[in-house]
Amino acid sequence: MLSGALPAFVLHSRPYKETSALVDFLTPRGRLRAVLRNARGKAGSLARPFVPLELELRGRSELRNVGRLEPDGVSYWLQGQVLYSAMYLNELLLRLLPAEDPHPALFEYYALTLQALAANPPLEPLLRAFEWRLLDELGYGFALAFDMAGQPITADGLYRLQPDAGLEPVAHLQPGLFQGADLLAMADADWSSPGALAAAKRLMRQALAPHLGGRPLASRELFMTFKEPARD
């Protein structure tokens, strides 16, 4: 049984029975699922993503009830591609983060990422950094400055990702490889380096794929179909 208030964000909510909702929360104690009674009332209006919340859960069963849900700060105003990017982060957490597996540092990083997204920055560096942090927190991370044998990455080398082991040096050019210079730029978060962001996107997709079970991400498909309106 969980006691006391927890900081939380809603990752996903869906109708449950006649007037309730089944809500997945991200908290410092991990991803928690609970039933929100009378979801059409005030509490239901709070059970939406990207709102800092204070959460109390009740019950001893595997599926608890929301005892209290209150705002704990100003909600983040996200729209357009920024909104779809935040939805992508939520879907990654839903798909990859085991239930009730505490990751307090990841919770804090998620909150900081939402804050950064609300400032409408360049999206790609933020998304790549969050993907990398998530993989590392879940134990799937790997070195960017060293290959799987512990040898330093060389700028003129070619490498391929072995998701369960790390970066493997390759002698001959073939599809799907990574330039050492791009990997070193990623290690330093140097996004001014030509090609580093595009390589980072490919690398993170390859690293995430084995853990997503072959099922596509709905938020990624939605993001790809969205076109940002023209700005004056």
C-alpha positions as CSV (number, residue, x, y, z in Angstrom):
1,M,0.0,0.0,0.0
2,L,1.3,3.4,-0.9
3,S,0.8,6.2,1.6
4,G,1.4,9.9,1.5
5,A,1.2,12.4,-1.4
6,L,3.3,11.9,-4.5
7,P,4.2,14.3,-7.2
8,A,2.8,12.9,-10.4
9,F,2.0,13.4,-14.1
10,V,-0.7,11.7,-16.1
11,L,0.8,9.5,-18.9
12,H,-2.5,8.2,-20.2
13,S,-6.2,8.0,-19.2
14,R,-9.1,6.0,-20.6
15,P,-12.7,5.4,-19.6
16,Y,-13.3,2.7,-17.1
17,K,-16.8,1.3,-16.3
18,E,-19.6,3.9,-16.3
19,T,-18.2,7.1,-14.7
20,S,-14.6,6.2,-13.9
21,A,-11.2,6.4,-15.6
22,L,-8.2,4.1,-15.6
23,V,-5.2,6.4,-15.3
24,D,-1.5,5.7,-15.7
25,F,0.6,8.1,-13.6
26,L,4.4,8.8,-13.7
27,T,5.7,9.3,-10.2
28,P,9.1,9.1,-8.5
29,R,8.0,5.6,-7.4
30,G,7.5,4.6,-11.0
31,R,4.6,4.1,-13.3
32,L,1.4,3.6,-11.2
33,R,-2.1,2.7,-12.5
34,A,-5.2,3.6,-10.5
35,V,-8.9,4.1,-10.9
36,L,-10.2,7.6,-10.8
37,R,-13.8,7.6,-9.6
38,N,-16.3,10.2,-10.9
39,A,-13.9,11.1,-13.7
40,R,-16.4,13.5,-15.2
41,G,-16.1,15.8,-12.2
42,K,-13.3,18.2,-11.0
43,A,-10.8,15.4,-10.6
44,G,-11.4,14.2,-14.1
45,S,-10.5,17.7,-15.5
46,L,-7.1,17.4,-13.8
47,A,-6.4,13.9,-15.2
48,R,-4.8,15.1,-18.4
49,P,-1.2,15.0,-19.4
50,F,1.4,17.6,-18.8
51,V,-0.1,19.0,-15.5
52,P,2.0,18.8,-12.4
53,L,-0.1,17.0,-9.8
54,E,-0.1,15.9,-6.2
55,L,-1.5,12.3,-6.0
56,E,-2.6,10.1,-3.1
57,L,-3.6,6.5,-3.7
58,R,-5.8,4.3,-1.6
59,G,-6.3,0.5,-1.4
60,R,-4.3,-2.6,-1.0
61,S,-5.2,-4.4,-4.3
62,E,-3.0,-4.3,-7.4
63,L,-5.4,-1.8,-8.9
64,R,-5.7,1.1,-6.4
65,N,-8.0,4.1,-6.3
66,V,-7.1,7.7,-6.6
67,G,-7.8,9.1,-3.1
68,R,-6.8,12.7,-3.9
69,L,-5.7,14.5,-7.0
70,E,-4.7,18.2,-6.8
71,P,-2.7,20.5,-9.1
72,D,0.9,21.1,-8.0
73,G,2.0,23.9,-10.3
74,V,1.1,25.5,-13.6
75,S,0.2,23.2,-16.5
76,Y,2.6,23.3,-19.5
77,W,1.1,24.9,-22.5
78,L,2.1,22.7,-25.4
79,Q,0.8,22.8,-29.0
80,G,1.7,21.7,-32.5
81,Q,4.9,19.7,-32.9
82,V,5.8,20.4,-29.3
83,L,2.6,18.7,-28.1
84,Y,3.2,15.7,-30.3
85,S,6.8,15.5,-29.0
86,A,5.5,15.4,-25.4
87,M,3.0,12.7,-26.4
88,Y,5.8,10.7,-27.8
89,L,7.7,10.9,-24.5
90,N,4.5,9.7,-22.7
91,E,4.1,6.8,-25.1
92,L,7.7,5.7,-24.6
93,L,7.3,5.7,-20.8
94,L,4.1,3.7,-21.1
95,R,5.6,1.1,-23.4
96,L,9.1,0.8,-21.8
97,L,8.8,1.7,-18.1
98,P,7.8,-1.4,-16.0
99,A,5.0,-0.8,-13.5
100,E,6.0,0.2,-10.0
101,D,9.7,0.3,-10.8
102,P,11.0,3.5,-9.0
103,H,13.0,5.9,-11.1
104,P,13.0,9.2,-9.2
105,A,15.8,10.7,-11.4
106,L,13.8,9.9,-14.5
107,F,10.7,11.6,-13.1
108,E,12.7,14.7,-12.4
109,Y,14.2,14.6,-15.9
110,Y,10.8,14.2,-17.4
111,A,9.5,17.3,-15.5
112,L,12.5,19.3,-16.7
113,T,12.0,18.1,-20.3
114,L,8.4,19.3,-20.2
115,Q,9.5,22.6,-18.9
116,A,12.1,22.9,-21.7
117,L,9.5,21.9,-24.4
118,A,7.1,24.6,-23.1
119,A,9.8,27.2,-24.1
120,N,9.4,26.1,-27.8
121,P,13.1,25.1,-28.3
122,P,14.6,23.0,-31.1
123,L,13.0,19.7,-30.6
124,E,15.5,17.1,-31.8
125,P,18.2,17.6,-29.2
126,L,15.6,17.4,-26.4
127,L,14.0,14.2,-27.8
128,R,17.4,12.5,-28.3
129,A,18.5,13.4,-24.8
130,F,15.3,12.0,-23.3
131,E,15.5,8.8,-25.3
132,W,19.1,8.3,-24.2
133,R,18.3,9.0,-20.5
134,L,15.4,6.6,-20.6
135,L,17.5,3.8,-22.1
136,D,20.2,4.4,-19.5
137,E,17.8,4.4,-16.6
138,L,16.3,1.1,-17.7
139,G,19.7,-0.5,-18.0
140,Y,19.8,-0.5,-21.9
141,G,22.4,2.3,-22.3
142,F,25.8,1.9,-23.9
143,A,28.9,4.0,-24.3
144,L,29.2,6.5,-27.1
145,A,32.9,7.3,-26.8
146,F,34.0,3.6,-26.6
147,D,33.2,0.5,-28.6
148,M,31.9,-2.8,-27.2
149,A,35.5,-4.0,-26.6
150,G,36.3,-0.8,-24.6
151,Q,38.4,0.8,-27.3
152,P,38.0,4.5,-27.9
153,I,35.8,5.5,-30.8
154,T,37.8,7.0,-33.6
155,A,36.5,9.9,-35.7
156,D,37.3,8.2,-39.0
157,G,35.9,4.8,-37.9
158,L,32.7,3.0,-38.9
159,Y,30.5,1.4,-36.3
160,R,27.2,-0.5,-36.1
161,L,25.0,-0.9,-33.0
162,Q,24.6,-4.2,-31.3
163,P,21.7,-3.2,-29.0
164,D,22.6,-5.8,-26.3
165,A,26.3,-5.0,-26.3
166,G,27.2,-1.6,-27.7
167,L,29.0,-0.2,-30.8
168,E,30.9,-2.6,-32.9
169,P,33.7,-1.4,-35.2
170,V,33.2,-2.4,-38.9
171,A,35.9,-2.5,-41.6
172,H,33.8,-2.0,-44.7
173,L,31.0,0.4,-45.6
174,Q,27.5,-1.1,-45.4
175,P,24.0,0.1,-44.7
176,G,23.0,1.4,-41.3
177,L,26.5,2.3,-40.0
178,F,27.5,5.3,-38.0
179,Q,30.5,7.5,-38.5
180,G,32.8,7.8,-35.5
181,A,32.8,11.6,-35.7
182,D,29.0,11.6,-35.3
183,L,29.2,9.3,-32.3
184,L,31.8,11.5,-30.6
185,A,29.7,14.5,-31.3
186,M,26.7,12.8,-29.6
187,A,28.9,11.9,-26.6
188,D,29.7,15.6,-26.2
189,A,26.1,16.7,-27.0
190,D,27.6,18.8,-29.8
191,W,24.6,19.2,-32.1
192,S,26.4,21.8,-34.2
193,S,28.4,19.0,-35.8
194,P,27.0,18.3,-39.3
195,G,25.1,15.0,-39.4
196,A,25.1,14.4,-35.6
197,L,21.4,15.0,-35.1
198,A,20.4,12.8,-38.0
199,A,22.8,10.0,-36.8
200,A,21.4,10.3,-33.3
201,K,17.9,9.9,-34.5
202,R,18.8,6.7,-36.4
203,L,20.9,5.4,-33.4
204,M,18.0,5.9,-30.9
205,R,15.5,4.2,-33.2
206,Q,17.8,1.2,-33.5
207,A,18.4,1.2,-29.7
208,L,14.7,1.5,-28.9
209,A,13.4,-1.0,-31.5
210,P,14.2,-4.3,-29.6
211,H,12.3,-3.0,-26.5
212,L,9.2,-1.8,-28.4
213,G,8.3,-5.3,-29.6
214,G,7.8,-4.4,-33.2
215,R,4.7,-2.4,-32.5
216,P,4.8,1.1,-34.0
217,L,4.5,4.2,-31.8
218,A,1.2,5.9,-32.5
219,S,2.6,9.3,-31.4
220,R,5.5,9.0,-33.9
221,E,3.1,8.3,-36.8
222,L,0.9,11.3,-35.7
223,F,4.0,13.5,-35.5
224,M,5.0,12.5,-39.1
225,T,1.6,13.5,-40.5
226,F,1.5,16.8,-38.7
227,K,2.5,19.9,-40.6
228,E,3.4,23.0,-38.7
229,P,1.4,26.0,-39.9
230,A,3.3,28.6,-41.7
231,R,4.6,31.5,-39.5
232,D,4.6,35.1,-40.5
